[in-house]
């Protein structure tokens, strides 16, 4: 696979992921790693959304009015 348009410097996460992916791991492990990363990012997004929710003082009733 040819990768084009790669411009250094890499971010810290990119550099760490390249270290991980330089090892030949089984596909099952790769799938598990992808799930771990996805869960991590989802947790961070939820934490941020919760912080905004609390900062704005939103309520469940307000959300229900917006949705319905």
C-alpha positions in Angstrom: 0.0 0.0 0.0 1.4 3.4 -1.0 0.9 6.3 1.4 1.1 9.7 -0.1 0.9 13.2 1.2 2.5 12.3 4.6 3.9 15.5 6.1 6.1 15.3 9.2 6.2 15.9 12.1 3.9 13.2 13.4 1.7 13.8 16.4 2.6 11.9 19.5 -0.3 9.5 19.0 0.7 8.9 15.4 4.3 8.0 16.4 3.0 5.6 19.1 0.6 3.9 16.7 3.3 3.4 14.2 5.4 1.7 16.8 2.5 -0.7 17.5 1.7 -1.3 13.9 5.3 -2.0 13.0 4.9 -5.4 14.7 3.1 -8.1 12.8 0.1 -8.9 15.1 -2.7 -11.3 14.3 -5.9 -9.8 12.8 -7.8 -10.7 15.9 -5.5 -8.6 18.0 -5.8 -5.8 15.5 -9.6 -5.9 15.7 -9.4 -5.8 19.5 -7.0 -2.9 19.4 -9.4 -1.0 17.1 -12.2 -1.6 19.6 -10.1 -0.4 22.5 -9.2 2.8 20.6 -12.9 3.4 19.6 -14.1 2.9 23.2 -11.4 5.3 24.4 -12.4 8.0 22.0 -16.1 7.4 22.7 -15.4 7.8 26.5 -13.5 11.1 25.9 -16.4 12.4 23.7 -18.9 11.5 26.3 -16.9 13.1 29.0 -16.7 16.3 27.0 -20.4 16.2 26.2 -21.2 15.7 29.9 -19.0 18.7 30.8 -20.8 20.9 28.3 -24.1 19.6 29.6 -23.2 20.5 33.2 -21.7 23.8 32.2 -24.8 24.9 30.3 -27.1 23.5 33.0 -29.2 21.4 30.6 -31.9 19.2 31.9 -33.4 15.9 30.7 -36.7 17.8 30.2 -35.0 20.3 27.8 -33.5 17.5 25.8 -36.8 15.8 25.5 -38.4 19.1 24.2 -35.6 19.4 21.6 -35.8 15.8 20.4 -39.6 15.6 20.3 
